[in-house]
Structure formats: structure tokens, C-alpha cells
Amino acid sequence: MADTELAREREYVAGLYARLDSLREEAERELTTVRREDVGGNHQSRSERDAYARAYEDRISQLREVGERLAFGRLELIDPDADGSDLRYIGRIGLRDENLEPLLLDWRAPQARAFYQATAATPLGARARRHLTTKGRDVVRIEDEVFDSTLLDEEGTQLQGEGALLAALSAQRTGQMHDIVSTIQAEQDRVIRSDLSGVLVVQGGPGTGKTAVALHRAAYLLYTYRERLGSSGVLVVGPSRAFLQYINAVLPSLGETGVVLSSLGQLYPGVEATLEDAPAVAALKGSAEMAALVKRAVRSRQRVPEADQTLEINGEKLVLQPSLIADAMAKARESGKPYNEGRVLFVKNVLTQLTKQLTEQLRRRGSTVDEADQAYLREDIRTAYDVRVALNTAWIPLTPEKLIEDLYARPQWLTSLTGHWSKAKRELLRRDRGSEFTVSDVPLLDESAELLGDYEPGDAAKKRAEKAQRRRDIENAKNAIRNMGVDGMVSAESVVSGFAETTASLTTAERAASDRSWTYGHIVVDEAQELSPMQWRVLLRKSPLRSFTIVGDVAQASSAASSTSWDATLSPLIGENWRLEELTVNYRTPSQIVDAAERVAHANGLTVTRSRSVRTTEWPVSADETTTDARLVDRTLQLAHEMAASGGTVAVIAPASRTAELADALAESFGNDAGAGVAGLSRTVALLEPPEAKGLEFDSVVVVSPAGIVAENTRGASALYVAMTRSTQRLALVLSPGEEPPAGL
């Protein structure tokens, strides 16, 4: 009977894949037809053609990305659906047959909620839940959870295997995160389906699935609130490029390709910062007082001259008085415009007054000057060298990059702005021009850009014209989408961005990356405990609606600018308008590793969120002593080989002072199967420093020199806690010569 049931599920899933292939081929044919259409020069016709093309392109991408594991579950219902069926299949996307009858229900649909939350006590309309385990396109195992006891006497009911969740947890890691859509648990599902509005904080210890929950929540929100989020998008912010590489396949596998992924160093267009400042420097740059400093720096670039200036314009001499400059500045400031846009008004005001002055001067000498002549005189004044020098000296146009570089490279100017600072504190910011921008500089650049506005005077007018045209294009695209009946599959905004008239067909991510002022409908922040106040200011500007999912663990706060209290972090920014959910079940880390890591954390004064691990493995946590540095390297290599031989991925996590010698040894011993940093994530063995390992997981982990990790990292106990909780199977510590095992172990 088990074979019969398995054969039945194989047949049904094969039918789903046949329908998937048919839909993809149909979309590809339609796309080819649309691309061949000659619509002439009519703009509305081109809009409609591009709407069709973008819709088919997005649909093809979605149907390709879901790939394997299309269907993963089935509900047997107490009451049949409207179509008379008492079976409801759950998958990554929704599918219907040629008659629009449902074949597969999208996991995010309200009707799929029972698959994740039903229990025998609260069955939510379900008699049983079936998990389908697939390999490629074939069903290889089925497993039933029965809520109605009468089913136990019926033929075909399966009660076998170790459970879908434990099977997924025990599977070997590949260096890239997989979705958990088939094994979402009830407390995770509650968070994923939480309302869009407001700020949701998800607190949980290592291994509780915070990152996976955050990504699945992003996919759920895009599905449920498509009309609201389709044009503005969802931003997912992670701590590093390594983290983004680790998670970048999850959302496409769930049918979502429009989410913007960004590291903290990529939040300012044109800059991709990876360099980290020294802890003391990062703490200062990330502090809230830097916002006031940047504001003072911008204001200080508006300077009224102390004395009259004589200006020469084509042989005529004019006197520019300080009072004229001061009055023009005051009028420009009253507009409330950003610095560079205010400068345009300032220049206009000064030119107007100088033109009047020159006109009166010429008329006193008997010259006739009419309105047409005044226009020429104004242009002569505007282009005169003396005038340009005087105006730029009083109010020079600025870019954010130049402002921040000058702030670091001009000690006297910085001193004038920070008279209350100590010399040592100012010295933390000292840096030569041309130095590479750091991750901590990104929010300062963004803060400067907010205050400065557009650099080129013509930018504002150009953007107004572009926005007006875009509004007309969007209206045309909306009409086309309604006419073709693809509402919900594609947004008018994405269609307009792909018009042939533009230089390129841009995705939401590409448009957002190039537009600093882009605002998102929702922002997901992972490892949020690491963000500085200045980084939070950037994100708050990018979400005017204050719609956030904030994920993290304050016990893992390890950066100099991070916070160990959600209340202390969020209250100054948004007051009390946030709600907290906690994840308490550890799905990743075996119980023996959880117990060891938590004991070490408590012994080092950390307050950790207690979690309950759902499983254990055969390997106890070990701490190996070594007598020499050579023995330390040898033992690390020996453990790495043992772990790699058992299958899966291995991470060697070490303090910075040890990485050079370990990198050479691993390269010699493993060749191309080992790599350091981001490159190591695609290899069998990855060598990482604790900050690089944050948010990642591996089958086995070797932690080298725990004492060195504590000594070399800001909040070193947190860094060690992070390192010890990356493994899904086995953890070993290798101690430096003379080093005692960590307290609590």
C-alpha cells in the first residue's frame, strides 16, 4: 500500500511538472511573438507591447527558478474545496489547469496556513498533512501526520521515516542557504504571516531560523501585498557580501525575483564598501552625533565675506557687499531646499542684484538699457571670472564624497566644527584624500547627500521632466496590463522601466541601486543588532512608512557600534511603535553544541536567548590543547580532513592573527577545495574570521584559538559565541599553546 501511495503521488507531481513546462513554453512562444511585433512610432502601442513582453519575461523567470521541489505537501481536508476535492497540494507557486481549476496552491496563500500550523488539537480544517520529499522531479518519500484518528484504520495512511523537518536538518550543507518552505514550523509561520504594517522585531538565538524566516516573510509579503509592494519593492539588508552570497538563491526558489539584496556597504549608490574601520573609529562614525557634525559641516560651507569685493565684468567694476551675500543666503535658506538646490536660488538672487547694480551704473553714465539689454548683462555677470570666484567662495557646490573627504583630510576645519571634542577623538577621523571609503562611511555619505541634494543645477529640472513622463508612461502601462489580463503578474512600474526608449531594461534592484532617494514598501534587516545609529538613519529614510522586519540576536552583537538592547536601539528612532516576537526552538544546532555555547556565553557575562534544540548528533564538543604553533596548524588540518571526509561543508573560524598561516596550510593541504572569506563559501573548507561567519552555517566547524578570538574582536565573547554556533553536526576547538579551555566549557 505504501508503494501504491508513492506511485500515486509521483503521478500527480509529474502532472504538475508537465503543466509547469507547458506554461513556460507557452510564455516563451508569446514572448517571441510580442518581440516580433512592429508597432510603429506610437508611444502607447509601444507601451502595450513592452507590458506584454515584461509580463512574459517575469513569468518565464518565475517558472524557471522554482525548478526542483515544486510541490512539497498535501492537505487532506475535512470538508472538500469548492471544486469538490478533499486534497489540497501545496507548493512554491500556484498552478491551475487549462480550465483554471487549481492544481497546486501557493504556500503563501491563506488556505495553505493549515499545512504549517495545524495540530491534532487545532486541525484548522485538515484531517491529515502529507510531506512529499523529492529528488529532482521525482517523489522519493511520503510521510503523513494524522489529525483525525479514524484515518489510522484506513489503507494508504503512511507513518514512516524520521520526519521531514529532521531530514532537512540532517542534510549536508552546500555553502548556500536553501529555503525552508516545506518545513516551516508553527512559531516561524506565525512570524512569516504577521501583518505588514509597523516594525516587527524577531529575536532568536543561533539556529532558530531567523534568517530563513525573514526571507520567507519577504516572499509572503510580496505575494499578499503585491499591489502595494510591486512598484516600491522589498529591501533585504545583510551584514556582508558573504552573507548575501549565502542567501541569494532563496527568494528566486520561492518565485520572487524582484527583491533587492544589499549589504551595509552597498546602501549608497556608486560605492560598494567592504573595508571595515578600526573598532574605535567605527564606533565614532556610527554614533548619532555624527549627524549633527555633518549638518554643521554643510552649513559651514556657506560663508559671508568680511569685506567688500570689487568685481570686474567686461571692463566694468562692481562692488559686492557682504550684506548682499547675507541677504541672498537668508532668502535661499528660507526655501528649505537642500544645500545645492538652495545654492541655485542664492546665485539667482545675487545675479539679480548685481544686474540691477550694473544697469543703474550704466544709466547714470547716460547709457540706455532696456529689458533685452538686461538679459545680456546678466549673462555677462554670470560668466565673469570674478563673479564665479566670489559666488563659489561664498557657497560652493558640493558632492557628498568631497564633503566627507574634506572633513577627514582638513584637521583645522574639523577642529572648527568640533571645539568640544578632544584632540584624540578628532584624530580618529583623520584620513588622507583618496582613501577608500569604509562601511562606516556609507551612512555619512548618505546623510551628506540628504542635506546637499543634487549637485548639478540642471538635475532638478531634468528629474521633474522625467517624473512627469514616467507618470504618463505608467498610466499607459496600467491600461495595457488591464487589457491583457495579467494583473498581479507584473507591475506598471516594472514595465515602464523596460521600455525600449530607455538605455536598458532595468530591474527593480538596478533602479533602486542607482537612485539614492528610492523608498521601499518594506525593509528586512538581518543581524540587525549590529547596526549603528547612523546606519539606522539611512534605513529609516528608505522606508517612510516605517514598515520593517528586524531580525537578530542581541547576544551576538559584536561590532563596536552595535547595541545589546532592542529598546535602547529602537526607542530613540521610532518610539514605542514596535512589537517583539521570539523564536525559541533551535533547528540548526545540535543540543550538545547549544549547551556548550550557552555555558561559555554565560561564563563570559553574555545574556543569551535560551533555545531548545530539536536534535543531537554523535559528536561531543571537543577542545584540543597544542604545545606549539606548528602543532596548532597540524591539528586544525587533521580535524578539517576528518570532517570533510564525513561529507558536507567545513568552516575553520580563527582570529585575524592566525588566518595567514592557516590560509597557506589549507591551500597546500586541500588545494582548490579550500578558500578564505567569500571565496571559501563555494569550497569544501572555508577559512573565516568571526565577523565573516555571522549568519552562516556549516556541517562542521573548527574554532581556532578561542582566546585569540575574544582578545582580537570587539565584544570578543559575542564573537566566540557566534563562532561556536555555526555548526549543524560537529564542533571542535583547537587551543593555542598554553591556552586554557574557554570558561564554562
Disulfide bonds with the S-S distance in Angstrom:
none
